[in-house]
């Protein structure tokens, strides 16, 4: 899956449950581990956990859907 699509999914998931101050940073010049980093704020620890779980679930759904399409081809 392409990086830009992953970013859109992650940002969309964060927006779904009201994350604040969402930033997408290009970190390619700083590290070889990642291309981008998505950062967001929340009002409580509970909301941070909910944001992380929601992003994980949405990315997993997208990954599973991409795998199904690849298997059909």
Secondary structure by P-SEA (a helix, b strand, c coil): ccaaaaaaaaaaaaaaacccbbbbbbcccccccccbbbbbccccaaaaaaaaaaaaaaaaaaaaaaaaaaaac
